[in-house]
């Protein structure tokens, strides 16, 4: 009688093993096998990290194996099992691989196909077509869209982390408990003694050092030492944790009536302001989106304030970007003066602090939350709903949505919800952050997620003209390498544009992103369909780059740039100045966050800047969803290209006081997971 050798690999996560009854059956083109008992209680098979082998004898030849069914029957207690993969050696010596990489919970069964990626058109056998259709039907019941707030991109229909499908939950929910992690962070930073001291102001700038963890030769220490200097203020628009706001100014907005007389002492080329603008030496940062957003009113004992500043910057003769004019609110007038470097020291310093505070709010809510977390979740939900596990694009994308839906669900549960942690220290808490996301979602465009296009649209693309924009330089390198990788994979499975057009599952995925994620907003420019291999490569690059590189660029520098509180105040406790010549050091300190809010802020930026335990960085694919040699070769080329970028960045950063490493591929996680 024919005999098959079956090898089963259990996951290495905690509690990945099982002590339940495990049955296996095979289905081939010539028939089905009986159920075979592989494991039962007290056999000690399928333990964490185990690889177990079995001989399965069948009554007659099954033909070519098409499907493999695993059944789990509960013995005593709830005992989830993480199955990595199964290999089958057939009687004629062929080796078949069946990737799984899923949890099997309670009394469940799963049906696996072998690991060769197949488009819908490739399935000719009825049982495979049915399996494909049934898998998507089941997934669409599990992964449902829901509107968490009006005006937000749609998200997963789950009220808490435990409501999520087991396959996308964190291995340990404790590891992503924001309350626990923030508290731990404050304990590790030795600031927990201040965390309940709300309304208690610091004495002066030096007093903030009581909660500042001084780590020698780091960016955070350099920021603490130089934060008041104009070059440091300007540098952060290029290479800080929110390097997406700056754009070249081709015409001064009417709402910002800066004149040559005002800024003449800052201009170094003996040109008028208009001439400097024509030469491309003037840049603008406008926080208009914050105008009219409600400030946090959750603490009746502390008034909190927001502003919507406009900042004019100048490229000086040393090619450094420095500020030359700041208007703290949008509407010009006698009670909204334009502050200048020639003003009194504390007038100018407070104006810059207001810009830095506004930049913090834009960064947290729009740059970080909306444009990486929420967008990546949209791609993830659409992928699970419309692409079966055998589809090559599912295999390509699934590492890049790892834990994303889980971290966002946890954030909605604890962080950005009503009375959540966001309300504790941030002036946009209590609903302002919701207003900001709603406004920013209306303006969100597909082209703005295409990294080179967005850089070019802001006229920030010239390396000769703006030589120290490392975010741009490294981002374009990583974008191009990801795009090359996606092109290589697409070329393996799509031999023509016609095949792209005919892939109904791909088109359903793209449509789900547009109709549900973007709510069918035509002005967003998100495609409804994709008709060419080139456009498909771009689309997949957007999904992968956003989840990996873009998130890394705006997330992991938060402690570096925001831990020195005066450089990135999460709230302001006094209104903006309405006249010049009245600001004192005492007024600035009273405006800055109190001791309690400072500590919560510090705990937050520390926790958010940490990598996950067992983090998987860009190009690391330990779960072998793909088994074909051409794809594995494409992955090897991808990793080689990424390693070259790491070397280039490492060489550039040598001996730099302010190294830029956030887009070094060995520091870019595959997915949004923190």
Buried (B, 14 or more C-beta within 10 A) or exposed (E): EBEBBBBBBBBBBEEBBBBBBBBBBBBBEEEBBEEBEBBBEEBEBBBBEBEBEBEBEBEEBBEEBBBBBBBBBBEEEEBBBBBBBBBBBBBEEEEBBBBBBBBBBEEBEBBBBBBEBBBBEEBEEEBBEEBBEEBBEEBBEBBEBEEBBEBBBBBBBBEEBEEBBBBBBBBEBEEBBBEBBBBBBBEEBEBBEBBEBBEEBBEEBEEBEBBBBEEEEBBBBBBBEBBBEBBBBBBBBBBBBBBBBBBBBEEBBEBBEBEEEBBBEBBBEEBBBEBBBEEBBBBBBBBEBBBEBBBBBBBEEBBBBBBBBBBBBBBBEEEBBBBBBBBBBBEBEEEBBBBBBEBBEBBBBBBBBBBBBBBBBBBBBBBBBBBBBBBBBBBBBBBBBBBBBBBBBBBBBBBBBBBBBBBBBBBBBBBBEEEBBBBBBBBBBBBBBBBBBBBBBEEBBBEBBBBBBBBBBBBBBBEEBBEBBBBBBBBBBBBBBBBBBBBBBBEBBBEEBEBBBBBEBBBBBBBBBBBBBBBEBEEBBBBEEBEBBBBBBBBBBBBBBBBBBBBBBBBBBBBBBBBBBBBBBBBBBBEBBEEBEEBEEEEBBBBBBBBBBBBBBBBBBBBBBBBBEEBBBBBBBEBBBBBBEEBEEBBEBBBEBBEEBBEBBEEBBEEEEBBBBBBBBBBBBBBBBB
